[in-house]
Amino acid sequence: MNHTTPLEPERGGVLPATGGPAVACHGVTKVFGQGESRTLALRGADFEARFGEMTFLVGESGSGKTTLISIIAGLLEATEGEVHVLGQTPSRLSNTRQVQFRRRHLGFVFQQFNLLPALTAAENVAVPLLAAGVPRARAVARATALLSQLGLSHRVSSFPSQLSGGQQQRVALARAVIHEPRLIVCDEPTSALDGVTGRAVMELLTSVAVGPGRAVIVVTHDSRIFNFAHAIAHMADGRVTHTERQDV
């Protein structure tokens, strides 16, 4: 793989290639609303994801999993606590540098997919490359090859409205990994997939996770894929209660 050019750290920060955690959260709290509508979604959560590994977040609905990964991905701000991602503290970066950081180093796969309806599957996947200045023909060609790897060679010219939920899910995954981000965050990436396709998706994520200086975080209820995880962090009531490690 060709690695993306690292973002120059702000004020002496470091973006380590290996060693130490890829993500470290300490005492993270998130409050939504005020007064009677105030909801405490995270209650001092501690979480770690290591380089070269795939880390799962599991727990009942409402336990705080999606809120935590949204904070890690920079889509939400923590109310309290510390969040360190790839050697940076995103909350200390300017808005412009936060956007640059996410664009270069993070990939997202969320349940809503967020595909652009006016673009074909291949064009949707190519968006991160186009944003990075890759010529359109080359970007679409790489997107087509990746979609073929995920069993969608016959759908590269289809629009999102012409795709099933499982097909849209694979397009969203391809878009998240095509620019070779150092951290990929996924919310239920196999929920709409059959066993064979789900395994292909997890094998692709594993190939990314075990690369030097890279990591993957997966929120899932799908016990079929638990064997892909290097670590499984269990959440309940807004906290990580315990983490179990396993050989992969």
N, C-alpha and C positions, 0 to 999 in steps of 0.2 A: 504494500500500500504506500502511496505517496502521502506523507504527513503534511497537515496544514501548517502554515507558518505560525509560530506561537505568538500570542499577544504579548507585547512588551509589558512587563509588570509595572504597576503604578507605584511610585515612591518606594522603590527597592523591594517590592514584593517578588515572590518566586513562583514560577510554574514548574514544579518538579516533574521529571519524566517518570521516575519510579521512586519507591520508598515512601513511607508514611501513607496516610489515608488520602483517597481521592476526594472524599467528602467527609466532613466532621461537623456534627451539630451538637451543641452543648446547651442544655436548659432552654430549648426553644419553646416559646409560648405564642399562641395565636388566638386573638380575641376578635370575634365578629360582632358588630352591632354595639348598642349602648343601652343602658337602663334595663327595662324588662326584657328587651330583645337580645341582650348580651349573651353570646355563646362562646364558651371556652373550648376551642377545637383542639388545641395542643396544650398540654399541661407540663411543660418542662421536659420535652422529649430530648433524649440523647441518642445519636445514631451515627454509625460510621460505615462507609463503603470503601473498600481497598482497591488500589490499582491492580489491574490484571484479573479482576474477579467480577462475577455477577452476583449481586446482592438482592434478595427478595424481601419485600415488605408484605406481611400477611396479617390478617385480623378481620374482625367483623366489620360490616358496613358501619360507618360513623365513628370508627376508632381513630381517625386522623391521618390515614395513609395518604390520601390524595392531597390533603392540605400540606403535609410535610414535603412531598415531592414537588409541589407547586412552589414552595419556599426555596427548596434546593435549586429548582430550575429558574428562579428569579421572577416568577409570575406573581408571587405574593411576597409581601414583606413580613418578617416576623415581628410580633409585638415586643417580645423580649428574647434574649438569648443570642448565641453566636452561631453563625453559619459560615463555614470555610469550604470553598469549592475549587479544586485544582490549584491549591496554594494561594488563592485570592479570597478576600472578604468582599463579596459583591456589593454589600450595602455601603462600603466605603468608596466605591467607584462612582465617578460621575455618570449621569444618565447615558451620555454618549458612549462611554467606555463599557457600561453594562451591556448595551446593545451589541457592541463589537465583540465583547466576551462571549455572549450567548451565540452570536452568529458563527463565530469561529470554532468554538469548543464544545457546544452542547447540541444534542439532538433530542427531540421530543416526540413521543407517541402517546396521545391522549385519546380517551374513549370517543370524543366527538369527531375525531379525524381531521376536521378543519381543512378539507380539500377545497381547492378553488374550482367552482362549478364550470367556469368558462374554459378551463384548461383540460387537456387530455391527461390520462394517467402518466404518460412519460413526461409531459410538460410540468405536471405537479411535482413529480420526483426531482426534476431538474432545477426547481426554484432555488434551492440553496447554492447550487453551483453558479447559476446566473447571477445571484446576488453577490457572489465572490468574484465575478468578472470573467468566468469561463465562457468562451464563445458558445453560442446557442447550439450549433450543430454538434459540437463535442459533448456538451452537457446532456443533450437529448439522447445521444448515442450511449453514454454511460448509464443514463436512466433506463434505457431500453434493455441493456444488458443485465442490470440489476433486477428489473421486473421479471425478466426471463428466468433468472436464478430462483425467483419466488413463485414460479409457475404461472406467470401472467403474460407470457409472450403474445398471446392472442388478444390481450386487452390493452396494449400500450396506446392505442389510438382511441380508446373509449373514454367518454366523459364520466365523471363521478356518478351522475344520475343513471348511468347504464351499468353500474357495477353493483354487485351484492355487498352486504355489509362486510363479509369476510374479505372480499376483494379490495374494498376500500381500506380495510385495516392493513392489508399488505402494502398497498400504495403508500399509506401514511408511514409505515415502517421503513420502506425504501427511501422515502424523502428524509427521514430522520438520520439515516446512516450514510447517505451517498457522499456527504462532504467529509466523511471520516472524522467525526467529532471525538473528543477525548472522553466525554461523558454522555451517555444516552440514558434518558429517563422514560420509562414506559408505564402506562396505566392500562392493565388488563390486555396485553398484546395478543393473547390467544383466545380471548373470550368468545369470538365468533367463528373460530376455526375448527375444522375436524382434526383428528389426531395426527394424521400424516402431515398436513399443512402446518399445524402448530409446531410440530417437531422441526420442520424446515425453517420456520421463523426463529425458533430458539437456537438452532445451529448457527444461523446467521448472526444473531446477537452474541452468541458465545465466541464466534470468530472475531468479533469486535472487542469483546470484553477482555480477552486474554492477550490482546496486543499490548506492547510496552506503553506505559503511561496512559492507559485507557481503563474505563470502568463502565458497568451497566447497572442500573437500579430498576427493578421490576416490581410493580404492585400487582398482585394476582390473588385470585381465589382458586386457580386452576391447579389442583393437586397433581394432574398428569405431568406437569413440567417441573415439579419440585426437585427432581434429580439433576436439573441443570444448574442449580444454585450452589455457589461456594459457601454462602452464608444466608440464613433465613432469620430476619428480624421480626419478632412478633409484637404487634401493637394492640393496645386495649386502652380505652378511656384517655386518649390523647398522649399516651406515653409508649415508649418501647420497653416492654416488660423483660424480654430476654432475647438473646441472639444465639442461635445454634450454628455451628460450622460443620461442613460435611465434605468428604472427598468427592471430586468430580472426575 
